[in-house]
Every structure is written in structure tokens, then in C-alpha cells.
Amino acid sequence: MIKIKKRKILLLPGDGIGPEVIFEVKKIIEWFNKNKSLDFEIEEALVGGASFEKYKSPITDEVFYKALESEAVILGAVGGPKWDGLEFSKRPERALLKLRKELKLFANLRPAICFKQLVDASSLKPEIISGLDIMIVRELTGGIYFGEPRGIVPIENGERKGTNTHTYTTNEIHRVARVAFELAKKRKNTVTSCEKSNVMEAGMLWREEVQALRDKEFKKVELKHMLADNCAMQLLREPKQFDVIVTDNLFGDILSDEAAMLTGSLGLLPSASLGAKDKNGKMRAMYEPIHGSAPDIAGKNISNPIASILSLSMALRYSLELDVEADLLDAAVQQVLDDGLRTKDIMSVGKKEVSTTVMGDAIIAKLK
Ligand code: NAD
């Protein structure tokens, strides 16, 4: 068999259920290496609490440079009660923030998909949620979480004042909106841009600049503007009206969690964080399930690996330009769910409960 591609993938399992779910991802990458003329070079390293235990740091420089050199980073999850008391700079989450910031991952893609097999897991009526397929694009490195000035200062009368600053520049808005328009072209060709232009100048700028970019570069994509509070309501009222939603860091944080929860299945949803393309068209990117390290079920072989496996699928699609392999993997997940296999978190009457490893094996069997 002729090997045609050599790609570097860095796996960062992290803490809690992270190592269990990333182990299943590794099995699938190895399957692709063996059976699909692909040649992924897999590296694995510690992050989060696991890294702190060994190196007294949530991410070492060595691991950070490995991430810089990789075409895709796939992370499990970090954190857990054991490290909750650490000072801020040593906490497991610092690894994530450092990777996002230093790799300049400014666009966070969060699909909210309702799997037809799991329509009953949603708190919404089946007719409202069935077939849902939204992509939320959240700006990840700007806005109120990073703006200056910030801080807490004492003021007169013994009171204190807390300040955070919400700012965006034209370039910051254009680069994330461009990601949303490009995605829409491959989907239903519609972008909804959300802000609070009725009460915030930065929101007004957001609306004007997204519109200007659309008029200049993406004339064929339909663009709608919506106030972020209305979007929060519309997601519950009629979520299927949306295709791609693009929004800032703060509103995106809230709207993407709301959209994910509509589907009722935390263990199934992946995410991607993308950086800018370099002159060769390559970009830095990190892929991770949206769930955390689930310390309550860690080590029991009952966690759902599908969110991580679908994170690999996003990496194949967006970083490695392997759409055929990504489609194959997505279809394998669908078929396993069609067959009635369920991990404990998505178990329902009449279905077959399986472990983390059996779920991974079943998906590989479908790839075959
Ligand atoms: P969580 O997502 O870890 O767990 C919430 C609930 O969902 C738990 O009952 C858990 O058992 C369940 N769950 C989550 N993923 C599952 C899966 N794949 N299969 C089956 N069940 C699953 O959120 P939490 O409990 O709020 O946080 C736990 C730890 O994870 C904390 O330390 C938190 O800081 C960290 N966290 C990390 C990330 C990340 O690494 N990106 C994100 C969120 C939370």
C-alpha cells in the first residue's frame, strides 16, 4: 500500500475522563493509518492537572512547542477537584487558555446537532428539535474577557469597583466573520450575526463591519442581524431557523452553551478552535469535546467517547482537508447509534448499554 500523507497530530488527554475518551480517538487514528493510506504521526503529552502532578506546571514549554509544530491538537479535558485550590497560574485551565491565546485561536466552532436517534434526550418537543444542525462561531480571543482596563479597585465609602472593557477592532470582527461566511458557503448559505447594537457601540461596530465584509466578499451569502437576547429566545422557540451564527466572545460563550444543551447530549458534541491561515494556507487549530473532565465517572469505562471522536472528525475536515475520511467517521457514529448502542449517559429503554471501549470498537467496526 502506498502511503501518501504524513500529518502530525498531538493528543493531549488531560484529566478525569480525558485519557479514556482520547484513547478511543487514538484507536481510530491508528485504524486510518493501517487501512486508509494515511500516515498520521501521533504524539501524546500531559496537560492540566496531570502535567501539574509531574512538572508543577499545567503545560510545559516542551508541550507548548509540540502544539505549535502539530497540524492539529486534539484535547480531552482538564481540571478536577484535586486542583481546585491551586493559585490561578497553576490551575489546569491555564493550559487551555495558554494554548488558545498563544496559538491565536480566534474562532471557536461549536456545532449543535440533534442526532435523530436521540431526539427524546432534548427538553424541547421532537418536532422543534429533530434534524437541528446549527454551527455557532464564537470570537475567542477578544472582547470583554480580554479588554483593558480591567480589575477591581477600592473607591470612596469603602466600596469597590469592578471593571471589564468590551472592545473590538475591524480586523478582529472581519477575521471571525470570514470564518462564518466560508462555513455558510458549504452549508445552507445563511449567517446570523448577533450583538447588542441597540445599547453598545462595540455592538454597532460589529453589525456594520460584518455587513461591510459580506457586501464586499460574500455577496451570495444571506446575512441576518439579530440582537443577542433575541437570539437566546429564538434558539428555544424555533432553533431550526439558524444555519451559522457568528457572535462575540461573551455572547458566544452563553449562546453556544444554550444551543449545545438543546440537543440534550453533552457527551456527543465536539468543538474546534481555529487560528489564521498562514501564507501556505495552513492554520493552527485545536479540537476538543465540549464536556469537562467528569471526575464523577472517571476511571469507570462508562464515559461517552463520541464527542472526542467527532472532534477528530472536525480535525480531519478543517485541518487535514480529509473530507472523505471525516464523512466516513461521521457515518460510522450514526450507524452505531442506529444499531441502538448507547453509553450510560444517553441510555434509554430498549437500547443496549455499552462501555467506552466497546463504543469505540463498534465505531471502528463500522469504518471497516
Ligand atoms: P463536566 O462536563 O465534566 O460534567 C458534567 C456532567 O456531565 C457530569 O455528570 C459528567 O459525568 C457528565 N459528562 C460529561 N462528559 C461526559 C461524557 N463524555 N460521557 C458521559 N458523561 C459525561 O462538567 P463539570 O462537572 O462542571 O466539570 C468537571 C471538571 O471539568 C471541572 O474541573 C471543570 O473545571 C472541568 N471542565 C473542563 C473543561 C475543558 O477541559 N474544556 C470544560 C468544562 C469543565
Residues whose N, C-alpha, C, O or C-beta is under 5 A from the ligand:
A	BS01	NAD	G76 A77 V78 G79 G80 P81 L266 G267 P289 I290 H291 G292 S293 A294 P295 D296 I297 I302 S303 N304 D345
